[in-house]
Amino acid sequence: MTDTPDDGDTDTGTDGDGHAPAGDSRGDPLDIGDPNAVSRAARTAIEDCLAVEAGETCVVVTDDRREPIGEAIYDAALGATEDATIVTYPPGPQHGAEPPEPVAAALRAADCFLAPTSKSITHTRARSAATDEEARGATLPGITEEVFTVGLDADYAAIAEACESMLETVSGADEVRVTSPQGTDITFELGDRPWNDDTGIVHDPGAFSNLPAGEVFVSPVSAEGTYVVDGTIRPHGRLEPGHTVTIDVADGRLTAISDDALRSEVEAAAETAGDAAYNLAELGIGTNLGVADLVGSVLLDEKAAGTVHIAFGDDAGIGGDVEAPIHMDGILTEPTVYVDGEEIELPTPER
C-alpha cells in the first residue's frame, strides 16, 4: 500500500509519479471539468465508503488547492446528515506536516471525516489522534479530479469482496512468485509477515482508509529476481508503450535499475537513508474492479484490478521494519502470480 499521490505523499515531500496535479504549480485550486462526475464520486465516498448516517458529525478537511473536491464531499455529506462541517486551511508545507490545531480538534470531535488535501495528513498525529478517539475516516492525499472520479466510480462492496477473496488465497503462503511477458521473474519470501487489505469500507468506529482504495499487500521478508515495470512509476508516470523499467533484486535489496532518472532519485535518497533506500518493501495486488485503465497516478493505478505493484524503500508502515525517506511503487499490467507454486486467478475489471 502506498500513500503516494501524484505529487508525492511521503513525510519528506518527495515526488509521487513526477506529475504535479493541476493547479499545484501556481497554487491555484483545481479546475473541475465534470461537476456531475465529481458529485457522484463524492456520494460514493459518503454513502458507500463511510456510510454516514443522520445525526452523525461529519467533518471534511481540505485546503485551498483541493477545495472544489472538498466542497463536493461536503455537499454529499449534507445529504446524509445535518451536522456536517467543512474546514479549509492553507496547504501544508510538506507531506506529513501537522494541520493547525483547530483542524486537529475538529477531526478528534467528529464521528467521521474525509480529508481531500494537497499534502497528506495520513501519517500525522492529528489523524491518528482522531482515529484513537474512534472517529472513522479516509484521507485523499493529492487527489485530482481524474483520480477521484475514476477511483470512486466503483462498487466498493464488490471491492471489499474481492479483497476478502484474495486474502483467503494468499494468506498463510510462504512464497509468492510473479512473472510477466515483459521479463519479470521474482520470488518473494513472506515469512510470518501478514497480508493486509485496503477495501475503502470505513464503517466501524476508528476505522481508517486511503481513497481511492482496492488492494491487498504484504511487506516480504526477502525477494530474489527481476521485475519489469510496464505500467506506472515515477518520475515518468504512465510509461509509454515499449518503455519499461527493469529492476534487479537480490536478498531483498535492489542491485540494479535500468532507468537513469529513477536511479538518480534512489541514489539521492540513499545519501541520507543508506541501504534502506534499496529495500524491497512491498508486494501488492490491485482489487479495484472499477479501474480498467491506468491514468499515470500511482495512487490510483496500483489499485487497478489484476495488476501487481512492487515497491522499494520504506516498509515500516505496512508490516516491515525498514524506515526510509522513499517508497516507490512500480506497476505491472500483465502479471502472473504463483502462490506456493500454484498459479492463482487475479481480479478482473468490471468494465
C-alpha positions in Angstrom: 0.0 0.0 0.0 1.2 3.4 -0.8 0.1 6.7 0.4 1.8 8.4 -2.5 -0.3 10.8 -4.6 0.6 12.3 -7.9 2.7 15.0 -6.2 4.1 12.6 -3.6 2.9 11.6 -0.2 5.8 10.8 1.9 6.6 12.7 5.0 9.7 14.1 3.3 7.7 15.6 0.5 9.2 13.6 -2.3 7.6 13.4 -5.7 4.9 10.8 -6.5 4.8 9.9 -10.1 6.5 13.1 -11.2 3.4 14.9 -12.3 2.1 17.7 -10.1 -1.7 17.8 -10.0 -3.4 20.6 -11.9 -3.1 23.9 -10.1 -0.1 23.0 -7.9 2.5 24.9 -9.9 0.6 28.2 -9.3 -1.0 27.4 -6.1 -4.4 27.6 -7.7 -7.4 25.5 -6.9 -8.2 22.5 -9.1 -10.3 23.2 -12.2 -13.3 20.8 -12.2 -14.2 19.7 -15.7 -17.2 17.4 -14.9 -19.0 18.5 -11.8 -21.6 15.8 -12.1 -18.9 13.1 -12.1 -17.3 14.7 -9.1 -20.6 14.8 -7.3 -21.2 11.1 -8.0 -17.8 10.2 -6.6 -18.4 12.3 -3.5 -21.7 10.5 -2.9 -19.9 7.2 -3.2 -17.4 8.3 -0.5 -20.1 9.5 1.8 -22.8 6.8 1.3 -20.8 3.7 0.5 -17.3 4.1 1.9 -18.1 5.9 5.1 -21.9 5.2 5.3 -22.6 8.5 7.0 -25.8 8.4 9.0 -28.3 11.1 10.0 -27.2 12.7 13.3 -23.6 11.9 12.9 -21.0 14.7 12.9 -19.0 14.6 9.7 -16.0 16.9 9.1 -14.5 17.5 5.7 -10.9 18.8 5.9 -9.5 20.4 2.8 -7.2 23.1 1.6 -7.2 25.9 -0.9 -5.9 23.8 -3.7 -8.4 20.9 -3.2 -11.4 23.0 -2.1 -13.6 22.1 -5.2 -13.4 18.4 -4.3 -13.8 19.2 -0.6 -16.9 21.2 -1.4 -18.4 18.3 -3.4 -17.8 15.9 -0.5 -19.3 18.4 1.9 -22.4 18.8 -0.2 -22.8 15.0 -0.3 -22.3 14.9 3.5 -25.2 17.4 4.0 -27.4 14.9 2.1 -26.7 12.3 4.8 -26.5 14.4 8.0 -27.3 18.0 9.0 -24.2 18.0 11.3 -21.6 18.4 8.5 -18.8 20.9 8.6 -16.1 21.8 6.1 -12.7 23.1 7.3 -10.4 24.7 4.9 -6.8 25.8 5.6 -3.7 26.7 3.5 -1.8 23.6 2.1 0.8 22.2 4.5 4.5 22.8 3.7 5.1 19.1 3.1 3.5 15.7 3.3 3.1 14.7 7.0 3.1 18.3 8.3 0.6 18.7 11.1 -2.5 20.7 10.3 -3.4 23.6 12.6 -4.7 22.7 16.0 -8.3 23.9 15.2 -8.3 21.4 12.3 -6.9 18.6 14.6 -9.6 19.4 17.2 -12.4 19.2 14.6 -11.1 15.8 13.5 -11.0 14.5 17.1 -14.5 15.7 17.8 -16.1 14.1 14.7 -17.8 10.8 14.3 -16.4 10.6 10.8 -14.1 12.6 8.5 -12.8 12.9 4.9 -9.6 14.8 4.1 -9.0 15.7 0.4 -5.8 17.7 0.7 -2.8 18.6 -1.3 -0.3 17.5 1.3 -1.0 14.2 3.1 -2.3 14.2 6.7 -2.4 10.4 6.8 0.7 10.0 8.9 0.1 12.9 11.2 -0.6 12.9 14.9 -3.8 14.8 14.2 -5.2 12.0 12.1 -4.0 9.2 14.4 -5.5 11.0 17.4 -8.8 11.3 15.7 -9.0 7.5 15.0 -7.8 6.8 18.5 -10.9 8.8 19.6 -12.9 6.4 17.4 -13.6 8.8 14.6 -13.7 6.8 11.3 -12.4 8.4 8.2 -10.4 8.5 5.0 -7.7 10.7 3.5 -7.4 11.5 -0.1 -3.9 12.9 -0.5 -3.0 14.9 -3.6 -6.4 13.9 -5.1 -7.1 15.1 -8.6 -10.4 15.1 -10.5 -9.4 12.2 -12.6 -8.2 10.0 -9.8 -11.3 10.9 -7.7 -13.9 10.2 -10.4 -12.3 7.1 -11.7 -11.3 5.6 -8.4 -14.6 6.3 -6.7 -16.8 5.2 -9.7 -16.8 1.7 -8.3 -18.8 -0.8 -6.3 -16.9 -0.7 -3.0 -18.9 -3.6 -1.6 -17.6 -5.7 -4.5 -14.1 -4.4 -4.0 -14.3 -5.5 -0.3 -15.4 -8.9 -1.5 -12.5 -9.1 -4.0 -10.1 -8.2 -1.2 -11.5 -10.8 1.1 -11.3 -13.5 -1.7 -7.7 -12.6 -2.5 -6.7 -12.6 1.2 -8.1 -16.1 1.5 -6.0 -17.1 -1.4 -2.7 -15.6 -0.3 -2.8 -15.7 3.5 -0.5 -18.2 5.0 1.6 -18.5 1.9 5.3 -19.0 2.4 6.4 -17.9 -1.1 4.9 -15.8 -4.0 6.4 -15.8 -7.5 5.5 -13.1 -10.1 6.2 -13.4 -13.8 5.2 -11.3 -16.8 5.6 -11.3 -20.6 7.9 -8.3 -20.2 10.5 -10.4 -18.4 9.5 -10.3 -14.7 10.5 -13.3 -12.7 10.8 -12.6 -9.0 10.1 -14.7 -5.9 9.1 -13.2 -2.5 9.7 -14.9 0.8 7.0 -13.8 3.2 8.0 -15.4 6.5 5.4 -14.6 9.1 4.5 -11.2 7.7 0.7 -10.7 7.4 -1.2 -9.7 4.3 -3.3 -6.6 4.7 -6.2 -5.2 2.7 -7.4 -1.7 1.8 -11.1 -2.0 1.0 -12.3 1.6 1.3 -15.1 0.4 3.5 -14.9 2.5 6.7 -18.0 1.7 8.7 -16.6 0.9 12.2 -15.5 3.3 14.9 -11.8 4.1 14.5 -11.6 2.5 11.0 -9.4 4.3 8.5 -8.6 4.0 4.8 -7.0 5.8 2.0 -9.2 6.7 -1.0 -9.4 5.5 -3.8 -8.9 2.0 -2.3 -8.7 -1.5 -3.5 -5.7 -3.7 -2.9 -4.1 -6.4 -0.8 -0.5 -6.1 0.1 2.4 -7.5 2.2 5.9 -6.5 3.2 8.0 -9.5 2.3 10.9 -10.7 4.4 13.1 -11.1 1.3 13.0 -11.3 -2.5 15.1 -12.6 -5.4 14.8 -12.0 -9.1 13.9 -9.3 -11.6 10.8 -7.2 -12.1 9.9 -5.2 -15.2 7.6 -2.2 -14.7 5.5 -1.6 -17.8 2.7 0.5 -16.1 3.2 3.5 -13.9 6.3 4.5 -12.0 7.8 7.8 -11.1 9.4 10.0 -12.3 7.7 9.0 -15.6 4.1 8.5 -14.6 2.4 6.1 -17.1 5.2 4.6 -19.2 4.9 4.9 -23.0 4.3 1.6 -25.0 7.6 -0.2 -25.3 9.2 1.7 -22.5 9.9 -0.5 -19.4 11.9 -0.2 -16.3 13.9 -3.2 -15.2 14.9 -3.7 -11.5 17.1 -6.5 -10.2 16.7 -7.7 -6.7 19.0 -10.0 -4.6 18.5 -10.9 -0.9 15.7 -8.3 -0.6 17.8 -5.4 -1.9 17.8 -3.6 -5.2 21.0 -4.3 -7.1 20.4 -2.7 -10.5 17.9 -0.1 -12.0 17.8 0.2 -15.8 16.3 3.7 -15.8 18.7 6.7 -15.3 16.1 9.1 -13.9 14.8 6.6 -11.4 18.3 5.5 -10.4 19.2 9.1 -9.7 16.3 9.6 -7.4 17.1 6.4 -5.5 20.8 7.4 -5.2 19.8 10.8 -3.8 17.6 9.1 -1.2 20.4 6.7 -0.3 22.7 9.7 0.5 20.7 10.1 3.7 19.0 6.7 4.1 21.8 4.4 3.1 20.9 0.9 2.2 17.3 1.4 3.4 16.5 3.2 0.1 17.2 -0.1 -1.7 15.0 -2.2 0.5 12.4 -4.4 -1.4 9.4 -3.1 0.6 6.1 -4.3 -0.8 4.2 -6.7 -3.0 0.6 -5.7 -3.8 -2.3 -6.9 -5.9 -4.9 -4.4 -7.2 -8.6 -5.2 -6.5 -10.4 -2.1 -7.6 -12.8 -3.5 -10.1 -13.8 -0.1 -11.4 -10.3 0.8 -12.6 -9.7 -0.7 -16.0 -7.1 1.7 -17.5 -4.0 3.2 -15.9 -4.0 7.0 -15.8 -0.5 7.8 -14.7 -1.2 8.2 -11.0 0.4 5.6 -8.7 -2.2 6.3 -6.1 -4.9 5.0 -8.4 -3.1 2.8 -10.8 -1.8 0.4 -8.1 -5.4 -0.3 -7.3 -6.4 -1.4 -10.8 -7.8 -4.9 -10.7 -5.5 -7.6 -11.9 -2.3 -5.5 -11.7 0.6 -6.1 -9.4 2.7 -3.4 -7.8 6.1 -3.8 -6.3 7.7 -1.1 -4.1 11.1 -0.4 -2.6 12.2 1.8 0.3 10.1 2.3 3.4 8.0 -0.6 4.7 7.7 0.4 8.4 4.1 1.4 7.9 3.0 -1.9 6.2 4.4 -4.5 8.5 8.1 -4.3 7.8 11.0 -2.9 9.8 12.8 -0.5 7.4 12.4 3.2 7.6 13.4 5.3 4.6 12.5 8.7 3.1 11.3 7.0 -0.1 8.6 4.5 -1.1 8.4 4.0 -4.8 5.8 1.7 -6.4 6.1 0.2 -9.9 3.0 -1.3 -11.6 3.0 -4.4 -13.7 0.0 -4.7 -16.1 0.2 -8.3 -17.2 1.4 -10.3 -14.2 1.0 -14.0 -13.5 1.1 -14.8 -9.8 2.0 -18.2 -8.2 1.3 -18.8 -4.5 3.4 -21.7 -3.1 3.9 -22.9 -6.7 0.2 -22.7 -7.8 -1.0 -20.1 -10.2 -3.8 -18.0 -8.8 -6.6 -16.1 -10.5 -6.4 -12.3 -10.3 -9.4 -9.9 -10.1 -10.5 -8.5 -13.4 -12.1 -5.1 -14.0 -15.9 -4.9 -14.4 -15.6 -2.7 -17.5 
